[in-house]
Amino acid sequence: MTENTHKDERPFADVGAQRIARVYAEALLQAADRHGHAESVLEELRSFVEDVFAASPNFEEFLASKAIGRGQKAPVIRSAFEGRASAEFLNFLLVLNDHDRLELLRAVLAAYRALLDQRAHRLPVLVRSAVPLADDQRQRLENELRETFRYQPVLETRVEPELLGGMVVEAGDWLYDASVRTRIQTIRNQLMERSNYEIQSGRNRFSS
């Protein structure tokens, strides 16, 4: 069973920033590949963004701040990561700093992960359900996704009781919504449309 439990990566509203982040992610992947560290660098980047930033939000604000100069940030980065992180990762942070792009770290993580998933034919899938999926449900879902997309699904599961029942499955731009909440809303909309149609038909009969 393959499961991905990575945390929230926050949506990125600036499409231009996402494109720039992908360029940096590609450069980081090339550098990591030269030493066979592609997966370990992903883990370093993931831990930095998801663990360090979560524990020290002020540190993220410090790195992203345009009011603090590169010369002030560089020694802090070196002090925090020299001897503790790989040379590829440390150099990458310093390059981002040199270009005043440290605010893109979250976007770079998303882009880097997407590049590795694409290369390994992995398909990140978000599954939201009202209750935790049973093992047999998860296995059937994985098999169906693998047959549909010809990629290895990597499931991230979330329990959302407000769905009432069923599940919502998202894979890229593809969405399958089989939640009870959506079915109820669909039925409600159909009833309202039918009611409106009957009311309007009655008005037309009376006016004719």
C-alpha positions as protocol buffer text, in pm:
chain_id: "A"
residue {
  index: 1
  type: MET
  ca { x: 0 y: 0 z: 0 }
}
residue {
  index: 2
  type: THR
  ca { x: 142 y: 334 z: -99 }
}
residue {
  index: 3
  type: GLU
  ca { x: 28 y: 637 z: 97 }
}
residue {
  index: 4
  type: ASN
  ca { x: 141 y: 996 z: 100 }
}
residue {
  index: 5
  type: THR
  ca { x: 71 y: 1201 z: 412 }
}
residue {
  index: 6
  type: HIS
  ca { x: 243 y: 1528 z: 327 }
}
residue {
  index: 7
  type: LYS
  ca { x: 94 y: 1835 z: 485 }
}
residue {
  index: 8
  type: ASP
  ca { x: -69 y: 2145 z: 347 }
}
residue {
  index: 9
  type: GLU
  ca { x: 138 y: 2333 z: 94 }
}
residue {
  index: 10
  type: ARG
  ca { x: -84 y: 2643 z: 77 }
}
residue {
  index: 11
  type: PRO
  ca { x: -226 y: 2753 z: -257 }
}
residue {
  index: 12
  type: PHE
  ca { x: -14 y: 2982 z: -470 }
}
residue {
  index: 13
  type: ALA
  ca { x: -215 y: 3263 z: -629 }
}
residue {
  index: 14
  type: ASP
  ca { x: 70 y: 3400 z: -839 }
}
residue {
  index: 15
  type: VAL
  ca { x: 102 y: 3187 z: -1152 }
}
residue {
  index: 16
  type: GLY
  ca { x: 422 y: 3370 z: -1247 }
}
residue {
  index: 17
  type: ALA
  ca { x: 576 y: 3275 z: -913 }
}
residue {
  index: 18
  type: GLN
  ca { x: 484 y: 2911 z: -972 }
}
residue {
  index: 19
  type: ARG
  ca { x: 663 y: 2916 z: -1306 }
}
residue {
  index: 20
  type: ILE
  ca { x: 973 y: 3066 z: -1149 }
}
residue {
  index: 21
  type: ALA
  ca { x: 955 y: 2809 z: -868 }
}
residue {
  index: 22
  type: ARG
  ca { x: 949 y: 2529 z: -1125 }
}
residue {
  index: 23
  type: VAL
  ca { x: 1267 y: 2665 z: -1286 }
}
residue {
  index: 24
  type: TYR
  ca { x: 1442 y: 2658 z: -949 }
}
residue {
  index: 25
  type: ALA
  ca { x: 1301 y: 2311 z: -875 }
}
residue {
  index: 26
  type: GLU
  ca { x: 1438 y: 2180 z: -1206 }
}
residue {
  index: 27
  type: ALA
  ca { x: 1780 y: 2327 z: -1129 }
}
residue {
  index: 28
  type: LEU
  ca { x: 1777 y: 2173 z: -781 }
}
residue {
  index: 29
  type: LEU
  ca { x: 1676 y: 1834 z: -922 }
}
residue {
  index: 30
  type: GLN
  ca { x: 1960 y: 1845 z: -1177 }
}
residue {
  index: 31
  type: ALA
  ca { x: 2210 y: 1927 z: -902 }
}
residue {
  index: 32
  type: ALA
  ca { x: 2075 y: 1651 z: -677 }
}
residue {
  index: 33
  type: ASP
  ca { x: 2075 y: 1399 z: -963 }
}
residue {
  index: 34
  type: ARG
  ca { x: 2446 y: 1451 z: -1024 }
}
residue {
  index: 35
  type: HIS
  ca { x: 2513 y: 1300 z: -681 }
}
residue {
  index: 36
  type: GLY
  ca { x: 2221 y: 1057 z: -673 }
}
residue {
  index: 37
  type: HIS
  ca { x: 2046 y: 1256 z: -401 }
}
residue {
  index: 38
  type: ALA
  ca { x: 1716 y: 1342 z: -570 }
}
residue {
  index: 39
  type: GLU
  ca { x: 1494 y: 1171 z: -312 }
}
residue {
  index: 40
  type: SER
  ca { x: 1699 y: 1271 z: -8 }
}
residue {
  index: 41
  type: VAL
  ca { x: 1701 y: 1636 z: -118 }
}
residue {
  index: 42
  type: LEU
  ca { x: 1322 y: 1617 z: -151 }
}
residue {
  index: 43
  type: GLU
  ca { x: 1308 y: 1498 z: 210 }
}
residue {
  index: 44
  type: GLU
  ca { x: 1533 y: 1786 z: 319 }
}
residue {
  index: 45
  type: LEU
  ca { x: 1317 y: 2038 z: 138 }
}
residue {
  index: 46
  type: ARG
  ca { x: 996 y: 1880 z: 270 }
}
residue {
  index: 47
  type: SER
  ca { x: 1122 y: 1876 z: 628 }
}
residue {
  index: 48
  type: PHE
  ca { x: 1237 y: 2237 z: 602 }
}
residue {
  index: 49
  type: VAL
  ca { x: 906 y: 2364 z: 469 }
}
residue {
  index: 50
  type: GLU
  ca { x: 668 y: 2141 z: 661 }
}
residue {
  index: 51
  type: ASP
  ca { x: 850 y: 2085 z: 990 }
}
residue {
  index: 52
  type: VAL
  ca { x: 1086 y: 2377 z: 1047 }
}
residue {
  index: 53
  type: PHE
  ca { x: 843 y: 2642 z: 925 }
}
residue {
  index: 54
  type: ALA
  ca { x: 561 y: 2489 z: 1129 }
}
residue {
  index: 55
  type: ALA
  ca { x: 775 y: 2493 z: 1442 }
}
residue {
  index: 56
  type: SER
  ca { x: 927 y: 2838 z: 1373 }
}
residue {
  index: 57
  type: PRO
  ca { x: 689 y: 3055 z: 1165 }
}
residue {
  index: 58
  type: ASN
  ca { x: 904 y: 3359 z: 1253 }
}
residue {
  index: 59
  type: PHE
  ca { x: 1193 y: 3197 z: 1068 }
}
residue {
  index: 60
  type: GLU
  ca { x: 982 y: 3166 z: 754 }
}
residue {
  index: 61
  type: GLU
  ca { x: 883 y: 3532 z: 787 }
}
residue {
  index: 62
  type: PHE
  ca { x: 1249 y: 3628 z: 831 }
}
residue {
  index: 63
  type: LEU
  ca { x: 1355 y: 3443 z: 515 }
}
residue {
  index: 64
  type: ALA
  ca { x: 1065 y: 3573 z: 306 }
}
residue {
  index: 65
  type: SER
  ca { x: 1095 y: 3934 z: 423 }
}
residue {
  index: 66
  type: LYS
  ca { x: 1200 y: 4184 z: 154 }
}
residue {
  index: 67
  type: ALA
  ca { x: 1290 y: 4431 z: 429 }
}
residue {
  index: 68
  type: ILE
  ca { x: 1582 y: 4213 z: 543 }
}
residue {
  index: 69
  type: GLY
  ca { x: 1883 y: 4211 z: 314 }
}
residue {
  index: 70
  type: ARG
  ca { x: 2055 y: 3911 z: 160 }
}
residue {
  index: 71
  type: GLY
  ca { x: 2368 y: 3990 z: 356 }
}
residue {
  index: 72
  type: GLN
  ca { x: 2179 y: 3943 z: 682 }
}
residue {
  index: 73
  type: LYS
  ca { x: 2012 y: 3620 z: 576 }
}
residue {
  index: 74
  type: ALA
  ca { x: 2316 y: 3438 z: 433 }
}
residue {
  index: 75
  type: PRO
  ca { x: 2508 y: 3394 z: 762 }
}
residue {
  index: 76
  type: VAL
  ca { x: 2189 y: 3279 z: 936 }
}
residue {
  index: 77
  type: ILE
  ca { x: 2133 y: 3016 z: 667 }
}
residue {
  index: 78
  type: ARG
  ca { x: 2493 y: 2899 z: 688 }
}
residue {
  index: 79
  type: SER
  ca { x: 2480 y: 2880 z: 1066 }
}
residue {
  index: 80
  type: ALA
  ca { x: 2155 y: 2685 z: 1064 }
}
residue {
  index: 81
  type: PHE
  ca { x: 2239 y: 2435 z: 789 }
}
residue {
  index: 82
  type: GLU
  ca { x: 2615 y: 2403 z: 738 }
}
residue {
  index: 83
  type: GLY
  ca { x: 2715 y: 2054 z: 850 }
}
residue {
  index: 84
  type: ARG
  ca { x: 2351 y: 1959 z: 903 }
}
residue {
  index: 85
  type: ALA
  ca { x: 2219 y: 1960 z: 545 }
}
residue {
  index: 86
  type: SER
  ca { x: 2356 y: 1831 z: 217 }
}
residue {
  index: 87
  type: ALA
  ca { x: 2579 y: 2060 z: 13 }
}
residue {
  index: 88
  type: GLU
  ca { x: 2318 y: 2064 z: -266 }
}
residue {
  index: 89
  type: PHE
  ca { x: 2044 y: 2182 z: -33 }
}
residue {
  index: 90
  type: LEU
  ca { x: 2256 y: 2445 z: 142 }
}
residue {
  index: 91
  type: ASN
  ca { x: 2383 y: 2582 z: -189 }
}
residue {
  index: 92
  type: PHE
  ca { x: 2026 y: 2593 z: -317 }
}
residue {
  index: 93
  type: LEU
  ca { x: 1912 y: 2801 z: -20 }
}
residue {
  index: 94
  type: LEU
  ca { x: 2202 y: 3041 z: -73 }
}
residue {
  index: 95
  type: VAL
  ca { x: 2120 y: 3073 z: -445 }
}
residue {
  index: 96
  type: LEU
  ca { x: 1757 y: 3152 z: -361 }
}
residue {
  index: 97
  type: ASN
  ca { x: 1881 y: 3409 z: -114 }
}
residue {
  index: 98
  type: ASP
  ca { x: 2117 y: 3564 z: -371 }
}
residue {
  index: 99
  type: HIS
  ca { x: 1816 y: 3612 z: -602 }
}
residue {
  index: 100
  type: ASP
  ca { x: 1577 y: 3729 z: -327 }
}
residue {
  index: 101
  type: ARG
  ca { x: 1350 y: 3428 z: -390 }
}
residue {
  index: 102
  type: LEU
  ca { x: 1333 y: 3257 z: -51 }
}
residue {
  index: 103
  type: GLU
  ca { x: 961 y: 3330 z: -34 }
}
residue {
  index: 104
  type: LEU
  ca { x: 920 y: 3067 z: -309 }
}
residue {
  index: 105
  type: LEU
  ca { x: 1028 y: 2775 z: -91 }
}
residue {
  index: 106
  type: ARG
  ca { x: 678 y: 2633 z: -55 }
}
residue {
  index: 107
  type: ALA
  ca { x: 615 y: 2662 z: -428 }
}
residue {
  index: 108
  type: VAL
  ca { x: 954 y: 2505 z: -502 }
}
residue {
  index: 109
  type: LEU
  ca { x: 867 y: 2209 z: -279 }
}
residue {
  index: 110
  type: ALA
  ca { x: 542 y: 2152 z: -470 }
}
residue {
  index: 111
  type: ALA
  ca { x: 720 y: 2180 z: -807 }
}
residue {
  index: 112
  type: TYR
  ca { x: 1011 y: 1955 z: -704 }
}
residue {
  index: 113
  type: ARG
  ca { x: 775 y: 1690 z: -572 }
}
residue {
  index: 114
  type: ALA
  ca { x: 570 y: 1706 z: -893 }
}
residue {
  index: 115
  type: LEU
  ca { x: 884 y: 1659 z: -1104 }
}
residue {
  index: 116
  type: LEU
  ca { x: 988 y: 1351 z: -910 }
}
residue {
  index: 117
  type: ASP
  ca { x: 635 y: 1208 z: -919 }
}
residue {
  index: 118
  type: GLN
  ca { x: 618 y: 1256 z: -1295 }
}
residue {
  index: 119
  type: ARG
  ca { x: 955 y: 1092 z: -1347 }
}
residue {
  index: 120
  type: ALA
  ca { x: 865 y: 794 z: -1129 }
}
residue {
  index: 121
  type: HIS
  ca { x: 516 y: 764 z: -1283 }
}
residue {
  index: 122
  type: ARG
  ca { x: 356 y: 840 z: -949 }
}
residue {
  index: 123
  type: LEU
  ca { x: 14 y: 1003 z: -931 }
}
residue {
  index: 124
  type: PRO
  ca { x: -66 y: 1206 z: -617 }
}
residue {
  index: 125
  type: VAL
  ca { x: -431 y: 1151 z: -527 }
}
residue {
  index: 126
  type: LEU
  ca { x: -629 y: 1326 z: -255 }
}
residue {
  index: 127
  type: VAL
  ca { x: -911 y: 1116 z: -112 }
}
residue {
  index: 128
  type: ARG
  ca { x: -1160 y: 1282 z: 122 }
}
residue {
  index: 129
  type: SER
  ca { x: -1413 y: 1063 z: 298 }
}
residue {
  index: 130
  type: ALA
  ca { x: -1660 y: 1095 z: 583 }
}
residue {
  index: 131
  type: VAL
  ca { x: -1499 y: 801 z: 767 }
}
residue {
  index: 132
  type: PRO
  ca { x: -1157 y: 635 z: 729 }
}
residue {
  index: 133
  type: LEU
  ca { x: -1132 y: 405 z: 429 }
}
residue {
  index: 134
  type: ALA
  ca { x: -1128 y: 33 z: 498 }
}
residue {
  index: 135
  type: ASP
  ca { x: -827 y: -159 z: 364 }
}
residue {
  index: 136
  type: ASP
  ca { x: -1032 y: -328 z: 92 }
}
residue {
  index: 137
  type: GLN
  ca { x: -1179 y: 7 z: -20 }
}
residue {
  index: 138
  type: ARG
  ca { x: -833 y: 160 z: -41 }
}
residue {
  index: 139
  type: GLN
  ca { x: -700 y: -135 z: -239 }
}
residue {
  index: 140
  type: ARG
  ca { x: -990 y: -125 z: -488 }
}
residue {
  index: 141
  type: LEU
  ca { x: -946 y: 250 z: -530 }
}
residue {
  index: 142
  type: GLU
  ca { x: -573 y: 214 z: -594 }
}
residue {
  index: 143
  type: ASN
  ca { x: -634 y: -59 z: -852 }
}
residue {
  index: 144
  type: GLU
  ca { x: -899 y: 146 z: -1034 }
}
residue {
  index: 145
  type: LEU
  ca { x: -679 y: 456 z: -1041 }
}
residue {
  index: 146
  type: ARG
  ca { x: -379 y: 257 z: -1165 }
}
residue {
  index: 147
  type: GLU
  ca { x: -585 y: 107 z: -1448 }
}
residue {
  index: 148
  type: THR
  ca { x: -738 y: 444 z: -1539 }
}
residue {
  index: 149
  type: PHE
  ca { x: -426 y: 661 z: -1539 }
}
residue {
  index: 150
  type: ARG
  ca { x: -149 y: 404 z: -1596 }
}
residue {
  index: 151
  type: TYR
  ca { x: 40 y: 563 z: -1306 }
}
residue {
  index: 152
  type: GLN
  ca { x: 111 y: 441 z: -953 }
}
residue {
  index: 153
  type: PRO
  ca { x: -137 y: 623 z: -726 }
}
residue {
  index: 154
  type: VAL
  ca { x: 3 y: 783 z: -410 }
}
residue {
  index: 155
  type: LEU
  ca { x: -290 y: 838 z: -178 }
}
residue {
  index: 156
  type: GLU
  ca { x: -330 y: 1119 z: 69 }
}
residue {
  index: 157
  type: THR
  ca { x: -640 y: 1052 z: 278 }
}
residue {
  index: 158
  type: ARG
  ca { x: -842 y: 1301 z: 481 }
}
residue {
  index: 159
  type: VAL
  ca { x: -1145 y: 1237 z: 699 }
}
residue {
  index: 160
  type: GLU
  ca { x: -1414 y: 1505 z: 662 }
}
residue {
  index: 161
  type: PRO
  ca { x: -1732 y: 1409 z: 850 }
}
residue {
  index: 162
  type: GLU
  ca { x: -1924 y: 1694 z: 684 }
}
residue {
  index: 163
  type: LEU
  ca { x: -1926 y: 1487 z: 363 }
}
residue {
  index: 164
  type: LEU
  ca { x: -2181 y: 1263 z: 546 }
}
residue {
  index: 165
  type: GLY
  ca { x: -2077 y: 953 z: 349 }
}
residue {
  index: 166
  type: GLY
  ca { x: -1904 y: 840 z: 30 }
}
residue {
  index: 167
  type: MET
  ca { x: -1586 y: 1003 z: -90 }
}
residue {
  index: 168
  type: VAL
  ca { x: -1432 y: 1272 z: -309 }
}
residue {
  index: 169
  type: VAL
  ca { x: -1126 y: 1176 z: -516 }
}
residue {
  index: 170
  type: GLU
  ca { x: -898 y: 1437 z: -674 }
}
residue {
  index: 171
  type: ALA
  ca { x: -607 y: 1359 z: -907 }
}
residue {
  index: 172
  type: GLY
  ca { x: -469 y: 1667 z: -1079 }
}
residue {
  index: 173
  type: ASP
  ca { x: -755 y: 1828 z: -1272 }
}
residue {
  index: 174
  type: TRP
  ca { x: -964 y: 1511 z: -1246 }
}
residue {
  index: 175
  type: LEU
  ca { x: -1240 y: 1507 z: -982 }
}
residue {
  index: 176
  type: TYR
  ca { x: -1477 y: 1228 z: -880 }
}
residue {
  index: 177
  type: ASP
  ca { x: -1736 y: 1334 z: -624 }
}
residue {
  index: 178
  type: ALA
  ca { x: -1945 y: 1051 z: -480 }
}
residue {
  index: 179
  type: SER
  ca { x: -2012 y: 1211 z: -143 }
}
residue {
  index: 180
  type: VAL
  ca { x: -2354 y: 1194 z: 18 }
}
residue {
  index: 181
  type: ARG
  ca { x: -2346 y: 1569 z: 70 }
}
residue {
  index: 182
  type: THR
  ca { x: -2311 y: 1629 z: -305 }
}
residue {
  index: 183
  type: ARG
  ca { x: -2585 y: 1376 z: -386 }
}
residue {
  index: 184
  type: ILE
  ca { x: -2820 y: 1553 z: -145 }
}
residue {
  index: 185
  type: GLN
  ca { x: -2733 y: 1889 z: -300 }
}
residue {
  index: 186
  type: THR
  ca { x: -2791 y: 1749 z: -650 }
}
residue {
  index: 187
  type: ILE
  ca { x: -3133 y: 1611 z: -553 }
}
residue {
  index: 188
  type: ARG
  ca { x: -3221 y: 1941 z: -386 }
}
residue {
  index: 189
  type: ASN
  ca { x: -3125 y: 2134 z: -699 }
}
residue {
  index: 190
  type: GLN
  ca { x: -3327 y: 1899 z: -919 }
}
residue {
  index: 191
  type: LEU
  ca { x: -3633 y: 1938 z: -695 }
}
residue {
  index: 192
  type: MET
  ca { x: -3597 y: 2316 z: -701 }
}
residue {
  index: 193
  type: GLU
  ca { x: -3562 y: 2317 z: -1081 }
}
residue {
  index: 194
  type: ARG
  ca { x: -3868 y: 2095 z: -1119 }
}
residue {
  index: 195
  type: SER
  ca { x: -4067 y: 2310 z: -877 }
}
residue {
  index: 196
  type: ASN
  ca { x: -3967 y: 2627 z: -1061 }
}
residue {
  index: 197
  type: TYR
  ca { x: -4060 y: 2464 z: -1393 }
}
residue {
  index: 198
  type: GLU
  ca { x: -4402 y: 2361 z: -1265 }
}
residue {
  index: 199
  type: ILE
  ca { x: -4466 y: 2706 z: -1119 }
}
residue {
  index: 200
  type: GLN
  ca { x: -4367 y: 2872 z: -1445 }
}
residue {
  index: 201
  type: SER
  ca { x: -4580 y: 2625 z: -1647 }
}
residue {
  index: 202
  type: GLY
  ca { x: -4877 y: 2708 z: -1425 }
}
residue {
  index: 203
  type: ARG
  ca { x: -4828 y: 3079 z: -1480 }
}
residue {
  index: 204
  type: ASN
  ca { x: -4808 y: 3025 z: -1854 }
}
residue {
  index: 205
  type: ARG
  ca { x: -5138 y: 2831 z: -1851 }
}
residue {
  index: 206
  type: PHE
  ca { x: -5315 y: 3101 z: -1653 }
}
residue {
  index: 207
  type: SER
  ca { x: -5181 y: 3379 z: -1873 }
}
residue {
  index: 208
  type: SER
  ca { x: -5273 y: 3212 z: -2201 }
}
